[in-house]
């Protein structure tokens, strides 16, 4: 299932991408579908090429893991950490696909990386490794943009 959000007359609407078309869904948002609402068609398919896509979901929290594999640590000249390096991406920073990446004047080292986003669909707490994938709704491509000079200036 390929979920999307697109700009409708009254704001973002959830949709299901099928080939080169989007089927509007009868849900308030893609978040409703992620958390358990069945995706039910709510209209005729619309050509994907004619739509303005929005961010598929605006997460309540986006937790990222830094230096998450040995090659990445090596390219930055650092050792792989013994424990995961966690950091948050703020809610207002999620933008629509193909939208502009703004380069703020306060950074000289804007950097980007393609990342795999994991969408958690069920509340999870103290989940055993063997049960972890049961909480994953799906995956999405993410363009992670960082101000490297600011990132290095504080812990």
N, CA, C and O of each residue as an XYZ file, in Angstrom:
620
protein
N       0.857     -1.159      0.000
C       0.000      0.000      0.000
C       0.910      1.229      0.000
O       1.829      1.330      0.813
N       0.644      2.164     -0.922
C       1.415      3.398     -1.022
C       0.506      4.570     -0.666
O      -0.285      5.032     -1.488
N       0.634      5.045      0.581
C      -0.185      6.158      1.049
C       0.442      7.484      0.660
O       1.659      7.598      0.517
N      -0.417      8.487      0.492
C       0.056      9.838      0.253
C      -0.947     10.803      0.856
O      -2.048     10.413      1.246
N      -0.559     12.051      0.926
C      -1.469     13.150      1.233
C      -1.366     14.113      0.069
O      -0.282     14.326     -0.474
N      -2.487     14.695     -0.313
C      -2.459     15.654     -1.411
C      -3.340     16.844     -1.072
O      -4.243     16.748     -0.241
N      -3.068     17.959     -1.719
C      -3.812     19.182     -1.445
C      -5.181     19.122     -2.099
O      -5.305     19.033     -3.321
N      -6.209     19.173     -1.257
C      -7.582     19.216     -1.739
C      -8.127     20.623     -1.562
O      -7.411     21.502     -1.083
N      -9.380     20.853     -1.937
C      -9.948     22.194     -1.831
C     -10.016     22.720     -0.395
O      -9.968     23.931     -0.179
N     -10.129     21.820      0.586
C     -10.239     22.246      1.987
C      -9.032     21.858      2.824
O      -9.116     21.848      4.052
N      -7.911     21.537      2.187
C      -6.714     21.150      2.920
C      -6.234     19.781      2.495
O      -6.724     19.226      1.512
N      -5.264     19.223      3.238
C      -4.695     17.925      2.866
C      -5.714     16.795      2.971
O      -6.528     16.752      3.893
N      -5.647     15.882      2.004
C      -6.499     14.692      1.982
C      -5.629     13.454      1.849
O      -4.598     13.494      1.177
N      -6.032     12.339      2.486
C      -5.263     11.106      2.325
C      -5.628     10.419      1.014
O      -6.760     10.506      0.539
N      -4.652      9.743      0.450
C      -4.893      9.011     -0.787
C      -4.060      7.759     -0.861
O      -3.101      7.581     -0.111
N      -4.442      6.891     -1.781
C      -3.728      5.652     -2.045
C      -3.203      5.730     -3.476
O      -3.982      5.873     -4.419
N      -1.891      5.636     -3.637
C      -1.286      5.691     -4.959
C      -1.416      4.316     -5.605
O      -0.958      3.312     -5.061
N      -2.049      4.290     -6.777
C      -2.231      3.064     -7.553
C      -1.747      3.379     -8.969
O      -2.423      4.079     -9.723
N      -0.586      2.864     -9.317
C      -0.008      3.186    -10.619
C       0.286      4.662    -10.710
O       1.019      5.207     -9.885
N      -0.289      5.326    -11.724
C      -0.067      6.765    -11.891
C      -1.292      7.578    -11.487
O      -1.511      8.683    -11.983
N      -2.091      7.008    -10.570
C      -3.278      7.697    -10.077
C      -3.320      7.642     -8.550
O      -2.643      6.831     -7.918
N      -4.137      8.529     -7.981
C      -4.360      8.545     -6.537
C      -5.856      8.369     -6.284
O      -6.683      9.092     -6.839
N      -6.182      7.402     -5.441
C      -7.563      7.176     -5.037
C      -7.771      7.895     -3.707
O      -7.121      7.544     -2.722
N      -8.670      8.905     -3.648
C      -8.944      9.578     -2.373
C      -9.520      8.586     -1.359
O     -10.283      7.691     -1.721
N      -9.151      8.752     -0.100
C      -9.599      7.839      0.948
C     -10.524      8.527      1.933
O     -10.403      9.725      2.189
N     -11.459      7.745      2.488
C     -12.425      8.248      3.470
C     -11.804      8.176      4.856
O     -12.153      7.310      5.659
N     -10.897      9.077      5.127
C     -10.269      9.201      6.440
C      -9.876     10.661      6.602
O      -9.717     11.379      5.614
N      -9.722     11.093      7.826
C      -9.333     12.482      8.067
C      -7.913     12.729      7.588
O      -7.610     13.782      7.027
N      -7.028     11.734      7.817
C      -5.622     11.884      7.434
C      -4.986     10.508      7.270
O      -5.583      9.489      7.619
N      -3.783     10.493      6.739
C      -3.063      9.222      6.641
C      -2.765      8.667      8.027
O      -2.654      7.453      8.196
N      -2.636      9.540      9.018
C      -2.389      9.078     10.386
C      -3.513      8.176     10.864
O      -3.256      7.206     11.577
N      -4.762      8.471     10.488
C      -5.889      7.601     10.849
C      -5.678      6.196     10.289
O      -5.954      5.207     10.968
N      -5.200      6.109      9.076
C      -4.977      4.804      8.442
C      -3.808      4.085      9.106
O      -3.868      2.879      9.344
N      -2.748      4.827      9.403
C      -1.587      4.244     10.065
C      -1.976      3.656     11.414
O      -1.459      2.611     11.810
N      -2.883      4.319     12.122
C      -3.270      3.849     13.454
C      -4.470      2.919     13.461
O      -4.980      2.586     14.531
N      -4.941      2.484     12.274
C      -5.913      1.403     12.264
C      -7.176      1.566     11.453
O      -7.896      0.582     11.287
N      -7.500      2.747     10.931
C      -8.691      2.902     10.109
C      -8.478      2.219      8.768
O      -7.452      2.440      8.124
N      -9.425      1.393      8.334
C      -9.294      0.730      7.033
C      -9.347      1.750      5.907
O     -10.193      2.644      5.929
N      -8.451      1.635      4.913
C      -8.475      2.580      3.792
C      -9.636      2.283      2.844
O      -9.604      1.296      2.109
N     -10.657      3.135      2.862
C     -11.850      2.970      2.026
C     -11.865      4.090      0.989
O     -11.721      5.264      1.333
N     -12.037      3.727     -0.269
C     -12.084      4.721     -1.348
C     -13.227      5.690     -1.115
O     -14.310      5.303     -0.675
N     -12.968      6.976     -1.420
C     -13.980      8.013     -1.220
C     -14.128      8.891     -2.450
O     -14.451     10.074     -2.339
N     -13.895      8.320     -3.612
C     -14.030      9.107     -4.827
C     -13.296      8.456     -5.976
O     -12.654      7.416     -5.827
N     -13.408      9.090     -7.119
C     -12.758      8.587     -8.329
C     -11.255      8.854     -8.278
O     -10.801      9.825     -7.671
N     -10.494      7.974     -8.927
C      -9.049      8.150     -9.007
C      -8.718      9.445     -9.745
O      -9.420      9.850    -10.672
N      -7.631     10.084     -9.312
C      -7.165     11.350     -9.866
C      -5.767     11.122    -10.419
O      -4.962     10.457     -9.767
N      -5.445     11.653    -11.611
C      -4.076     11.482    -12.128
C      -3.048     12.077    -11.151
O      -3.180     13.225    -10.726
N      -2.055     11.306    -10.813
C      -1.010     11.727     -9.878
C      -0.287     12.966    -10.397
O       0.061     13.851     -9.615
N      -0.060     13.038    -11.698
C       0.691     14.148    -12.283
C       0.021     15.498    -12.037
O       0.699     16.526    -12.057
N      -1.280     15.521    -11.807
C      -1.987     16.775    -11.617
C      -2.148     17.192    -10.163
O      -2.823     18.183     -9.882
N      -1.543     16.460     -9.230
C      -1.730     16.735     -7.807
C      -0.496     17.360     -7.175
O       0.633     17.099     -7.590
N      -0.729     18.187     -6.168
C       0.349     18.693     -5.325
C       0.393     17.785     -4.101
O      -0.520     17.802     -3.276
N       1.451     16.997     -3.988
C       1.579     16.103     -2.843
C       2.023     16.880     -1.617
O       2.843     17.793     -1.711
N       1.478     16.513     -0.473
C       1.896     17.059      0.815
C       2.731     15.996      1.514
O       2.861     14.880      1.009
N       3.295     16.326      2.662
C       3.983     15.312      3.458
C       2.985     14.200      3.752
O       1.847     14.493      4.120
N       3.369     12.936      3.604
C       2.408     11.851      3.814
C       1.832     11.837      5.221
O       0.681     11.453      5.427
N       2.638     12.258      6.185
C       2.166     12.345      7.568
C       3.066     13.339      8.292
O       4.268     13.406      8.036
N       2.473     14.108      9.196
C       3.256     14.999     10.060
C       3.355     14.274     11.396
O       2.378     14.214     12.142
N       4.532     13.722     11.706
C       4.645     12.901     12.909
C       4.569     13.726     14.187
O       4.979     14.886     14.224
N       4.036     13.103     15.230
C       4.071     13.728     16.548
C       5.502     13.798     17.043
O       5.880     14.736     17.744
N       6.290     12.811     16.679
C       7.699     12.775     17.045
C       8.457     12.054     15.942
O       8.013     11.025     15.433
N       9.590     12.602     15.587
C      10.483     11.930     14.650
C      11.810     11.760     15.368
O      12.527     12.729     15.617
N      12.122     10.536     15.690
C      13.353     10.217     16.395
C      14.338      9.647     15.381
O      14.012      8.715     14.647
N      15.528     10.204     15.345
C      16.544      9.762     14.394
C      17.709      9.133     15.145
O      17.914      9.388     16.332
N      18.465      8.307     14.434
C      19.632      7.638     15.006
C      20.847      8.079     14.216
O      20.917      7.871     13.005
N      21.805      8.689     14.902
C      23.020      9.171     14.261
C      24.104      8.106     14.252
O      24.141      7.223     15.108
N      24.982      8.211     13.269
C      26.107      7.273     13.127
C      25.613      5.834     13.238
O      26.172      5.033     13.987
N      24.564      5.517     12.488
C      23.873      4.244     12.652
C      24.498      3.075     11.902
O      23.990      1.957     11.991
N      25.579      3.297     11.168
C      26.291      2.162     10.585
C      27.774      2.522     10.447
O      28.130      3.698     10.361
N      28.619      1.512     10.429
C      30.067      1.716     10.508
C      30.618      2.604      9.398
O      31.479      3.444      9.659
N      30.139      2.436      8.162
C      30.655      3.232      7.047
C      30.341      4.720      7.256
O      31.154      5.578      6.912
N      29.186      5.019      7.810
C      28.821      6.419      8.049
C      29.719      7.014      9.128
O      30.178      8.148      8.992
N      29.973      6.264     10.194
C      30.867      6.744     11.240
C      32.269      6.975     10.662
O      32.911      7.982     10.963
N      32.735      6.043      9.837
C      34.068      6.167      9.250
C      34.185      7.394      8.350
O      35.209      8.076      8.375
N      33.151      7.687      7.553
C      33.229      8.840      6.649
C      33.247     10.165      7.399
O      33.687     11.180      6.859
N      32.767     10.160      8.648
C      32.801     11.376      9.462
C      34.054     11.419     10.342
O      34.259     12.375     11.089
N      34.897     10.371     10.250
C      36.113     10.324     11.047
C      35.875      9.982     12.500
O      36.697     10.309     13.356
N      34.753      9.323     12.794
C      34.419      8.968     14.169
C      34.325      7.460     14.324
O      34.163      6.723     13.352
N      34.428      7.030     15.551
C      34.217      5.626     15.877
C      32.716      5.348     15.943
O      31.927      6.247     16.233
N      32.327      4.114     15.678
C      30.925      3.737     15.866
C      30.605      3.804     17.351
O      31.365      3.270     18.158
N      29.501      4.444     17.740
C      29.177      4.551     19.163
C      28.759      3.202     19.745
O      28.210      2.351     19.045
N      29.026      3.026     21.023
C      28.631      1.792     21.711
C      27.116      1.721     21.884
O      26.535      0.636     21.892
N      26.484      2.878     22.021
C      25.030      2.986     22.189
C      24.489      3.864     21.063
O      25.213      4.720     20.555
N      23.233      3.669     20.661
C      22.663      4.531     19.609
C      22.685      6.008     20.000
O      22.417      6.353     21.150
N      23.001      6.869     19.047
C      22.951      8.313     19.238
C      21.591      8.775     18.727
O      21.347      8.791     17.521
N      20.707      9.152     19.650
C      19.344      9.539     19.286
C      19.216     11.056     19.266
O      19.803     11.752     20.094
N      18.442     11.557     18.312
C      18.112     12.977     18.290
C      16.738     13.129     17.661
O      16.267     12.245     16.945
N      16.103     14.261     17.937
C      14.743     14.503     17.463
C      14.756     15.447     16.274
O      15.609     16.328     16.166
N      13.805     15.247     15.396
C      13.515     16.187     14.320
C      12.211     16.862     14.723
O      11.232     16.186     15.038
N      12.192     18.162     14.713
C      11.027     18.906     15.181
C       9.841     18.789     14.223
O      10.020     18.693     13.008
N       8.655     18.798     14.770
C       7.403     18.607     14.032
C       7.257     19.558     12.853
O       6.860     19.119     11.773
N       7.553     20.810     13.011
C       7.361     21.796     11.963
C       8.356     21.712     10.819
O       8.248     22.467      9.853
N       9.307     20.825     10.909
C      10.343     20.731      9.886
C       9.988     19.759      8.766
O      10.722     19.667      7.782
N       8.894     19.041      8.891
C       8.500     18.092      7.855
C       7.855     18.861      6.707
O       6.917     19.629      6.920
N       8.351     18.657      5.505
C       7.861     19.386      4.333
C       7.320     18.416      3.299
O       7.472     17.201      3.427
N       6.689     18.966      2.276
C       6.098     18.132      1.230
C       7.176     17.591      0.294
O       8.246     18.187      0.168
N       6.896     16.459     -0.366
C       7.835     15.924     -1.350
C       8.061     16.946     -2.468
O       7.134     17.648     -2.870
N       9.263     17.021     -2.952
C       9.647     17.924     -4.039
C       9.517     19.389     -3.660
O       9.589     20.255     -4.533
N       9.329     19.686     -2.394
C       9.287     21.075     -1.951
C      10.697     21.627     -1.852
O      11.667     20.870     -1.890
N      10.817     22.934     -1.727
C      12.158     23.531     -1.655
C      12.842     23.217     -0.333
O      12.191     23.089      0.704
N      14.155     23.097     -0.383
C      14.972     22.999      0.818
C      15.538     24.400      1.043
O      16.305     24.906      0.224
N      15.160     25.012      2.141
C      15.587     26.370      2.439
C      16.946     26.324      3.129
O      17.145     25.563      4.076
N      17.875     27.140      2.651
C      19.199     27.231      3.263
C      19.234     28.489      4.134
O      19.415     29.594      3.621
N      19.060     28.324      5.462
C      19.058     29.489      6.350
C      20.412     30.198      6.323
O      21.455     29.568      6.147
N      20.376     31.514      6.500
C      21.609     32.295      6.463
C      22.525     32.009      7.646
O      23.708     32.345      7.595
N      22.008     31.393      8.718
C      22.805     31.162      9.913
C      23.642     29.885      9.869
O      24.310     29.557     10.849
N      23.618     29.162      8.754
C      24.495     27.991      8.635
C      25.326     28.078      7.365
O      24.851     28.514      6.317
N      26.575     27.654      7.484
C      27.470     27.598      6.322
C      27.656     26.160      5.849
O      28.251     25.923      4.798
N      27.153     25.203      6.619
C      27.353     23.789      6.284
C      26.027     23.040      6.251
O      25.772     22.173      7.088
N      25.189     23.378      5.282
C      23.937     22.657      5.104
C      24.263     21.332      4.416
O      24.950     21.309      3.395
N      23.777     20.254      4.970
C      24.087     18.924      4.450
C      22.789     18.141      4.323
O      21.791     18.459      4.971
N      22.814     17.130      3.493
C      21.618     16.319      3.301
C      22.024     14.852      3.158
O      23.138     14.529      2.743
N      21.098     13.990      3.510
C      21.292     12.549      3.374
C      19.948     11.917      3.053
O      18.920     12.338      3.581
N      19.951     10.917      2.197
C      18.772     10.099      1.985
C      18.676      9.109      3.131
O      19.668      8.471      3.483
N      17.522      8.977      3.703
C      17.331      8.094      4.859
C      16.111      7.199      4.651
O      15.230      7.508      3.848
N      16.073      6.112      5.370
C      14.910      5.241      5.420
C      14.120      5.612      6.664
O      14.617      5.476      7.782
N      12.883      6.083      6.474
C      12.015      6.393      7.602
C      11.172      5.176      7.925
O      10.619      4.542      7.027
N      11.072      4.849      9.195
C      10.267      3.722      9.651
C       9.029      4.303     10.341
O       9.147      5.058     11.307
N       7.859      3.951      9.847
C       6.601      4.473     10.395
C       6.065      3.465     11.402
O       5.704      2.343     11.048
N       6.021      3.888     12.666
C       5.504      3.023     13.732
C       3.990      3.197     13.766
O       3.498      4.317     13.899
N       3.255      2.107     13.648
C       1.804      2.173     13.570
C       1.075      1.798     14.836
O      -0.113      2.088     14.980
N       1.773      1.156     15.761
C       1.147      0.742     17.026
C       2.006      1.233     18.175
O       3.235      1.217     18.101
N       1.353      1.665     19.229
C       2.083      2.105     20.418
C       3.023      0.980     20.866
O       2.653     -0.195     20.866
N       4.218      1.358     21.240
C       5.215      0.357     21.622
C       5.956      0.813     22.876
O       6.335      1.977     23.002
N       6.152     -0.116     23.787
C       6.917      0.156     25.004
C       7.547     -1.154     25.452
O       6.857     -2.153     25.653
N       8.851     -1.136     25.602
C       9.591     -2.334     26.040
C       9.275     -3.541     25.158
O       8.973     -4.628     25.651
N       9.350     -3.332     23.873
C       9.035     -4.381     22.898
C      10.244     -5.287     22.720
O      11.366     -4.803     22.578
N      10.027     -6.589     22.727
C      11.096     -7.540     22.461
C      11.532     -7.410     21.002
O      10.710     -7.119     20.133
N      12.805     -7.623     20.736
C      13.328     -7.520     19.369
C      12.532     -8.409     18.410
O      12.262     -8.016     17.276
N      12.161     -9.593     18.863
C      11.420    -10.529     18.010
C      10.028    -10.011     17.641
O       9.449    -10.453     16.648
N       9.486     -9.075     18.430
C       8.144     -8.542     18.185
C       8.150     -7.151     17.553
O       7.087     -6.609     17.250
N       9.326     -6.570     17.350
C       9.433     -5.173     16.918
C       8.747     -4.911     15.583
O       8.041     -3.911     15.454
N       8.929     -5.763     14.595
C       8.343     -5.502     13.275
C       6.813     -5.521     13.295
O       6.178     -4.994     12.382
N       6.228     -6.113     14.309
C       4.778     -6.098     14.454
C       4.233     -4.706     14.755
O       3.027     -4.483     14.658
N       5.100     -3.775     15.118
C       4.688     -2.400     15.416
C       4.966     -1.462     14.243
O       4.586     -0.292     14.282
N       5.623     -1.967     13.206
C       5.966     -1.140     12.044
C       4.802     -1.148     11.055
O       4.353     -2.210     10.623
N       4.314      0.051     10.696
C       3.269      0.176      9.685
C       3.881      0.115      8.290
O       3.349     -0.547      7.399
N       4.983      0.797      8.110
C       5.605      0.833      6.788
C       6.871      1.661      6.793
O       7.419      1.990      7.845
N       7.328      1.992      5.590
C       8.594      2.685      5.407
C       8.409      3.830      4.422
O       7.490      3.812      3.603
N       9.289      4.827      4.505
C       9.243      5.916      3.537
C      10.634      6.496      3.348
O      11.476      6.441      4.244
N      10.857      7.050      2.169
C      12.117      7.730      1.886
C      12.071      9.104      2.537
O      11.044      9.781      2.506
N      13.190      9.511      3.129
C      13.271     10.783      3.835
C      14.530     11.512      3.386
O      15.600     10.910      3.289
N      14.406     12.798      3.114
C      15.559     13.646      2.851
C      15.875     14.353      4.157
O      15.149     15.262      4.558
N      16.946     13.952      4.824
C      17.340     14.508      6.113
C      18.304     15.664      5.856
O      19.409     15.458      5.352
N      17.886     16.872      6.201
C      18.710     18.062      6.000
C      19.178     18.549      7.363
O      18.378     18.692      8.287
N      20.484     18.804      7.484
C      21.063     19.202      8.765
C      22.006     20.384      8.591
O      22.631     20.544      7.542
N      22.101     21.200      9.618
C      23.095     22.270      9.691
C      24.278     21.687     10.446
O      24.298     21.706     11.676
N      25.265     21.168      9.719
C      26.381     20.454     10.354
C      27.189     21.339     11.296
O      27.642     20.864     12.337
N      27.380     22.612     10.958
C      28.147     23.479     11.849
C      27.424     23.679     13.178
O      28.075     23.750     14.221
N      26.109     23.771     13.167
C      25.337     23.905     14.409
C      25.289     22.579     15.165
O      25.336     22.549     16.394
N      25.197     21.508     14.427
C      25.127     20.178     15.029
C      26.392     19.898     15.831
O      26.325     19.290     16.899
N      27.538     20.332     15.329
C      28.816     20.050     15.991
C      29.078     21.018     17.138
O      29.952     20.758     17.965
N      28.340     22.135     17.211
C      28.645     23.163     18.197
C      28.074     22.876     19.594
O      28.439     23.549     20.558
N      27.187     21.887     19.708
C      26.611     21.559     21.012
C      26.353     20.066     21.107
O      26.160     19.402     20.088
N      26.349     19.532     22.322
C      26.165     18.061     22.438
C      24.770     17.629     22.050
O      24.458     16.439     22.093
